[in-house]
């Protein structure tokens, strides 16, 4: 049986992002700053976010900075509150399936 890999701030970029809540904290496009919602899809270069009005917004990963909310039940054992992690979008530039495969490397060395 495989052990469950917890979502930690240090390994978030290797995890599935779909379903996580997100906020755009900085971007070269000022109209994107402050957008909040839930990640509903991801491509190599974009995150698709559904906002509170159920609108789907495509946000480029490059040149953006995101704050992800990791719910307590998905994060470290014993953590009682949600964790917020700031990630530079350029670190997420990859096809999601390829980025997620890299967690195996992290397991070897972690």
PyMOL commands that place a pseudoatom at each C-alpha (Angstrom):
pseudoatom trace, name=CA, resn=UNK, resi=1, chain=A, elem=C, hetatm=0, pos=[0.000, 0.000, 0.000]
pseudoatom trace, name=CA, resn=UNK, resi=2, chain=A, elem=C, hetatm=0, pos=[1.327, 3.439, -0.922]
pseudoatom trace, name=CA, resn=UNK, resi=3, chain=A, elem=C, hetatm=0, pos=[1.717, 6.014, 1.767]
pseudoatom trace, name=CA, resn=UNK, resi=4, chain=A, elem=C, hetatm=0, pos=[-0.273, 9.176, 1.352]
pseudoatom trace, name=CA, resn=UNK, resi=5, chain=A, elem=C, hetatm=0, pos=[1.868, 12.199, 0.534]
pseudoatom trace, name=CA, resn=UNK, resi=6, chain=A, elem=C, hetatm=0, pos=[0.691, 15.165, 2.516]
pseudoatom trace, name=CA, resn=UNK, resi=7, chain=A, elem=C, hetatm=0, pos=[0.434, 18.550, 0.894]
pseudoatom trace, name=CA, resn=UNK, resi=8, chain=A, elem=C, hetatm=0, pos=[3.065, 20.736, 2.526]
pseudoatom trace, name=CA, resn=UNK, resi=9, chain=A, elem=C, hetatm=0, pos=[4.208, 24.238, 1.608]
pseudoatom trace, name=CA, resn=UNK, resi=10, chain=A, elem=C, hetatm=0, pos=[7.501, 22.680, 0.500]
pseudoatom trace, name=CA, resn=UNK, resi=11, chain=A, elem=C, hetatm=0, pos=[5.886, 20.224, -1.945]
pseudoatom trace, name=CA, resn=UNK, resi=12, chain=A, elem=C, hetatm=0, pos=[2.759, 22.052, -3.122]
pseudoatom trace, name=CA, resn=UNK, resi=13, chain=A, elem=C, hetatm=0, pos=[4.179, 22.657, -6.593]
pseudoatom trace, name=CA, resn=UNK, resi=14, chain=A, elem=C, hetatm=0, pos=[4.315, 18.888, -7.152]
pseudoatom trace, name=CA, resn=UNK, resi=15, chain=A, elem=C, hetatm=0, pos=[0.660, 18.291, -6.236]
pseudoatom trace, name=CA, resn=UNK, resi=16, chain=A, elem=C, hetatm=0, pos=[-2.622, 18.416, -8.065]
pseudoatom trace, name=CA, resn=UNK, resi=17, chain=A, elem=C, hetatm=0, pos=[-3.878, 22.005, -7.850]
pseudoatom trace, name=CA, resn=UNK, resi=18, chain=A, elem=C, hetatm=0, pos=[-7.417, 21.388, -9.073]
pseudoatom trace, name=CA, resn=UNK, resi=19, chain=A, elem=C, hetatm=0, pos=[-9.833, 21.906, -6.212]
pseudoatom trace, name=CA, resn=UNK, resi=20, chain=A, elem=C, hetatm=0, pos=[-7.628, 24.235, -4.199]
pseudoatom trace, name=CA, resn=UNK, resi=21, chain=A, elem=C, hetatm=0, pos=[-8.711, 27.774, -3.404]
pseudoatom trace, name=CA, resn=UNK, resi=22, chain=A, elem=C, hetatm=0, pos=[-6.499, 30.457, -4.857]
pseudoatom trace, name=CA, resn=UNK, resi=23, chain=A, elem=C, hetatm=0, pos=[-5.932, 34.198, -4.895]
pseudoatom trace, name=CA, resn=UNK, resi=24, chain=A, elem=C, hetatm=0, pos=[-3.833, 36.123, -7.394]
pseudoatom trace, name=CA, resn=UNK, resi=25, chain=A, elem=C, hetatm=0, pos=[-1.585, 38.214, -5.155]
pseudoatom trace, name=CA, resn=UNK, resi=26, chain=A, elem=C, hetatm=0, pos=[0.550, 39.804, -7.868]
pseudoatom trace, name=CA, resn=UNK, resi=27, chain=A, elem=C, hetatm=0, pos=[0.714, 39.890, -11.647]
pseudoatom trace, name=CA, resn=UNK, resi=28, chain=A, elem=C, hetatm=0, pos=[2.188, 41.916, -14.470]
pseudoatom trace, name=CA, resn=UNK, resi=29, chain=A, elem=C, hetatm=0, pos=[-1.462, 42.355, -15.506]
pseudoatom trace, name=CA, resn=UNK, resi=30, chain=A, elem=C, hetatm=0, pos=[-2.964, 44.540, -12.756]
pseudoatom trace, name=CA, resn=UNK, resi=31, chain=A, elem=C, hetatm=0, pos=[-6.527, 43.500, -13.652]
pseudoatom trace, name=CA, resn=UNK, resi=32, chain=A, elem=C, hetatm=0, pos=[-5.772, 39.960, -12.419]
pseudoatom trace, name=CA, resn=UNK, resi=33, chain=A, elem=C, hetatm=0, pos=[-4.595, 40.989, -8.947]
pseudoatom trace, name=CA, resn=UNK, resi=34, chain=A, elem=C, hetatm=0, pos=[-7.118, 40.053, -6.281]
pseudoatom trace, name=CA, resn=UNK, resi=35, chain=A, elem=C, hetatm=0, pos=[-8.952, 37.396, -8.293]
pseudoatom trace, name=CA, resn=UNK, resi=36, chain=A, elem=C, hetatm=0, pos=[-10.115, 34.610, -5.972]
pseudoatom trace, name=CA, resn=UNK, resi=37, chain=A, elem=C, hetatm=0, pos=[-11.737, 31.275, -6.562]
pseudoatom trace, name=CA, resn=UNK, resi=38, chain=A, elem=C, hetatm=0, pos=[-11.209, 27.561, -6.918]
pseudoatom trace, name=CA, resn=UNK, resi=39, chain=A, elem=C, hetatm=0, pos=[-8.874, 25.999, -9.483]
pseudoatom trace, name=CA, resn=UNK, resi=40, chain=A, elem=C, hetatm=0, pos=[-11.063, 23.939, -11.821]
pseudoatom trace, name=CA, resn=UNK, resi=41, chain=A, elem=C, hetatm=0, pos=[-8.567, 23.175, -14.564]
pseudoatom trace, name=CA, resn=UNK, resi=42, chain=A, elem=C, hetatm=0, pos=[-4.912, 23.575, -15.385]
pseudoatom trace, name=CA, resn=UNK, resi=43, chain=A, elem=C, hetatm=0, pos=[-2.832, 23.601, -18.546]
pseudoatom trace, name=CA, resn=UNK, resi=44, chain=A, elem=C, hetatm=0, pos=[0.887, 24.053, -19.084]
pseudoatom trace, name=CA, resn=UNK, resi=45, chain=A, elem=C, hetatm=0, pos=[0.574, 27.832, -19.040]
pseudoatom trace, name=CA, resn=UNK, resi=46, chain=A, elem=C, hetatm=0, pos=[-2.790, 28.624, -17.425]
pseudoatom trace, name=CA, resn=UNK, resi=47, chain=A, elem=C, hetatm=0, pos=[-4.882, 28.079, -14.327]
pseudoatom trace, name=CA, resn=UNK, resi=48, chain=A, elem=C, hetatm=0, pos=[-8.630, 28.125, -14.846]
pseudoatom trace, name=CA, resn=UNK, resi=49, chain=A, elem=C, hetatm=0, pos=[-10.334, 29.553, -11.768]
pseudoatom trace, name=CA, resn=UNK, resi=50, chain=A, elem=C, hetatm=0, pos=[-14.046, 29.605, -10.991]
pseudoatom trace, name=CA, resn=UNK, resi=51, chain=A, elem=C, hetatm=0, pos=[-14.909, 32.706, -8.974]
pseudoatom trace, name=CA, resn=UNK, resi=52, chain=A, elem=C, hetatm=0, pos=[-17.801, 33.291, -6.567]
pseudoatom trace, name=CA, resn=UNK, resi=53, chain=A, elem=C, hetatm=0, pos=[-20.097, 34.276, -9.465]
pseudoatom trace, name=CA, resn=UNK, resi=54, chain=A, elem=C, hetatm=0, pos=[-19.363, 30.921, -11.177]
pseudoatom trace, name=CA, resn=UNK, resi=55, chain=A, elem=C, hetatm=0, pos=[-17.378, 32.661, -13.907]
pseudoatom trace, name=CA, resn=UNK, resi=56, chain=A, elem=C, hetatm=0, pos=[-14.398, 30.806, -15.317]
pseudoatom trace, name=CA, resn=UNK, resi=57, chain=A, elem=C, hetatm=0, pos=[-11.290, 32.965, -15.531]
pseudoatom trace, name=CA, resn=UNK, resi=58, chain=A, elem=C, hetatm=0, pos=[-8.083, 31.935, -17.294]
pseudoatom trace, name=CA, resn=UNK, resi=59, chain=A, elem=C, hetatm=0, pos=[-5.023, 33.192, -15.477]
pseudoatom trace, name=CA, resn=UNK, resi=60, chain=A, elem=C, hetatm=0, pos=[-1.537, 32.831, -16.950]
pseudoatom trace, name=CA, resn=UNK, resi=61, chain=A, elem=C, hetatm=0, pos=[0.954, 31.189, -14.627]
pseudoatom trace, name=CA, resn=UNK, resi=62, chain=A, elem=C, hetatm=0, pos=[3.911, 33.159, -15.963]
pseudoatom trace, name=CA, resn=UNK, resi=63, chain=A, elem=C, hetatm=0, pos=[4.512, 36.497, -14.304]
pseudoatom trace, name=CA, resn=UNK, resi=64, chain=A, elem=C, hetatm=0, pos=[1.828, 35.911, -11.673]
pseudoatom trace, name=CA, resn=UNK, resi=65, chain=A, elem=C, hetatm=0, pos=[2.034, 35.111, -7.983]
pseudoatom trace, name=CA, resn=UNK, resi=66, chain=A, elem=C, hetatm=0, pos=[-0.592, 33.011, -6.240]
pseudoatom trace, name=CA, resn=UNK, resi=67, chain=A, elem=C, hetatm=0, pos=[-1.664, 32.315, -2.691]
pseudoatom trace, name=CA, resn=UNK, resi=68, chain=A, elem=C, hetatm=0, pos=[-3.040, 28.786, -2.315]
pseudoatom trace, name=CA, resn=UNK, resi=69, chain=A, elem=C, hetatm=0, pos=[-5.108, 27.640, 0.656]
pseudoatom trace, name=CA, resn=UNK, resi=70, chain=A, elem=C, hetatm=0, pos=[-4.246, 24.146, 1.835]
pseudoatom trace, name=CA, resn=UNK, resi=71, chain=A, elem=C, hetatm=0, pos=[-7.155, 22.883, 3.947]
pseudoatom trace, name=CA, resn=UNK, resi=72, chain=A, elem=C, hetatm=0, pos=[-6.083, 21.522, 7.333]
pseudoatom trace, name=CA, resn=UNK, resi=73, chain=A, elem=C, hetatm=0, pos=[-7.314, 18.026, 6.451]
pseudoatom trace, name=CA, resn=UNK, resi=74, chain=A, elem=C, hetatm=0, pos=[-4.918, 17.877, 3.472]
pseudoatom trace, name=CA, resn=UNK, resi=75, chain=A, elem=C, hetatm=0, pos=[-1.869, 19.295, 5.204]
pseudoatom trace, name=CA, resn=UNK, resi=76, chain=A, elem=C, hetatm=0, pos=[0.485, 18.202, 7.939]
pseudoatom trace, name=CA, resn=UNK, resi=77, chain=A, elem=C, hetatm=0, pos=[-0.702, 15.759, 10.586]
pseudoatom trace, name=CA, resn=UNK, resi=78, chain=A, elem=C, hetatm=0, pos=[-2.030, 17.503, 13.643]
pseudoatom trace, name=CA, resn=UNK, resi=79, chain=A, elem=C, hetatm=0, pos=[-2.459, 20.851, 11.906]
pseudoatom trace, name=CA, resn=UNK, resi=80, chain=A, elem=C, hetatm=0, pos=[-5.704, 22.410, 13.060]
pseudoatom trace, name=CA, resn=UNK, resi=81, chain=A, elem=C, hetatm=0, pos=[-5.938, 25.356, 10.702]
pseudoatom trace, name=CA, resn=UNK, resi=82, chain=A, elem=C, hetatm=0, pos=[-5.594, 25.989, 7.009]
pseudoatom trace, name=CA, resn=UNK, resi=83, chain=A, elem=C, hetatm=0, pos=[-2.201, 26.871, 5.577]
pseudoatom trace, name=CA, resn=UNK, resi=84, chain=A, elem=C, hetatm=0, pos=[-1.667, 29.619, 3.028]
pseudoatom trace, name=CA, resn=UNK, resi=85, chain=A, elem=C, hetatm=0, pos=[1.239, 29.292, 0.611]
pseudoatom trace, name=CA, resn=UNK, resi=86, chain=A, elem=C, hetatm=0, pos=[2.554, 31.925, -1.783]
pseudoatom trace, name=CA, resn=UNK, resi=87, chain=A, elem=C, hetatm=0, pos=[3.884, 30.451, -5.034]
pseudoatom trace, name=CA, resn=UNK, resi=88, chain=A, elem=C, hetatm=0, pos=[5.488, 32.146, -8.013]
pseudoatom trace, name=CA, resn=UNK, resi=89, chain=A, elem=C, hetatm=0, pos=[3.544, 31.059, -11.094]
pseudoatom trace, name=CA, resn=UNK, resi=90, chain=A, elem=C, hetatm=0, pos=[6.751, 30.486, -13.039]
pseudoatom trace, name=CA, resn=UNK, resi=91, chain=A, elem=C, hetatm=0, pos=[7.419, 27.486, -10.745]
pseudoatom trace, name=CA, resn=UNK, resi=92, chain=A, elem=C, hetatm=0, pos=[4.184, 25.918, -12.000]
pseudoatom trace, name=CA, resn=UNK, resi=93, chain=A, elem=C, hetatm=0, pos=[5.017, 26.244, -15.710]
pseudoatom trace, name=CA, resn=UNK, resi=94, chain=A, elem=C, hetatm=0, pos=[4.784, 22.656, -16.886]
pseudoatom trace, name=CA, resn=UNK, resi=95, chain=A, elem=C, hetatm=0, pos=[2.177, 20.229, -18.007]
pseudoatom trace, name=CA, resn=UNK, resi=96, chain=A, elem=C, hetatm=0, pos=[0.419, 19.253, -14.771]
pseudoatom trace, name=CA, resn=UNK, resi=97, chain=A, elem=C, hetatm=0, pos=[0.947, 15.533, -15.281]
pseudoatom trace, name=CA, resn=UNK, resi=98, chain=A, elem=C, hetatm=0, pos=[4.702, 16.053, -15.725]
pseudoatom trace, name=CA, resn=UNK, resi=99, chain=A, elem=C, hetatm=0, pos=[4.958, 18.338, -12.707]
pseudoatom trace, name=CA, resn=UNK, resi=100, chain=A, elem=C, hetatm=0, pos=[3.082, 15.840, -10.516]
pseudoatom trace, name=CA, resn=UNK, resi=101, chain=A, elem=C, hetatm=0, pos=[5.369, 12.974, -11.611]
pseudoatom trace, name=CA, resn=UNK, resi=102, chain=A, elem=C, hetatm=0, pos=[8.287, 14.862, -10.069]
pseudoatom trace, name=CA, resn=UNK, resi=103, chain=A, elem=C, hetatm=0, pos=[6.965, 14.167, -6.568]
pseudoatom trace, name=CA, resn=UNK, resi=104, chain=A, elem=C, hetatm=0, pos=[8.544, 10.715, -6.919]
pseudoatom trace, name=CA, resn=UNK, resi=105, chain=A, elem=C, hetatm=0, pos=[11.928, 12.444, -6.995]
pseudoatom trace, name=CA, resn=UNK, resi=106, chain=A, elem=C, hetatm=0, pos=[10.996, 14.375, -3.876]
pseudoatom trace, name=CA, resn=UNK, resi=107, chain=A, elem=C, hetatm=0, pos=[10.033, 11.140, -2.101]
pseudoatom trace, name=CA, resn=UNK, resi=108, chain=A, elem=C, hetatm=0, pos=[13.461, 9.636, -2.903]
pseudoatom trace, name=CA, resn=UNK, resi=109, chain=A, elem=C, hetatm=0, pos=[15.389, 12.550, -1.461]
pseudoatom trace, name=CA, resn=UNK, resi=110, chain=A, elem=C, hetatm=0, pos=[12.909, 13.738, 1.202]
for i in range(1, 110): cmd.bond("trace and resi %d" % i, "trace and resi %d" % (i + 1))
show_as sticks, trace
zoom trace
